[in-house]
Amino acid sequence: MSGCLAPILLILSMSNAVSAVRITNDRGGHIGSYVIKYQRLASAGESVIIDGLCASACTILLSELPRDKICVTSRAMLGFHAAWNFGPNGRTFTDPEATLMLYSTYPTPVRRWIARRGGLRSHIIFLSGKPLQAMYRPCGPTTAKRSAIARRREPSPMY
């Protein structure tokens, strides 16, 4: 039995070192949920591959993960807009304080890009292509392999 334990432990330790989360179509959601999600990924040392739309609260990953843990593909697209909230009558409104807080957490190159486009407003602005790849490293073939390995090694639920 102990002869099988060493290879199993080796495989489990490798799965942490080579895992990556792939974002392909994330339209965002509640800011607090995304902060917690990305803080957990950062503390686990996970990498993120942006391989499609990452909009709204999804963009918080730029604030929570180290830059070297984020890569972008040619399909990556970030969508930014002002933060909003619900008023007493249940209608949504742009929340200037939350917008300022959100904006201030973004890395400087992202803040500059947003500022050159008029800041965060109710309409969404998209960052993609060469401007995005100038800010974040392009994903290489080894990153794609790591993501595929991580997906194959997801543990089965135990009942």
Secondary structure, 3 states (H helix, E strand, C coil): CHHHHHHHHHHHHHHHHCCEEEEEEECCCCHHHHHHHHHHHHHCCCEEEEEEEEEHHHHHHHHHCCHHHEEECCCCEEEECCCEEECCCCCEEECHHHHHHHHHHCCHHHHHHHHHCCCCCCCCEEEEHHHHHHHCEECCHHHHHHHHHHHHCCCCCCC
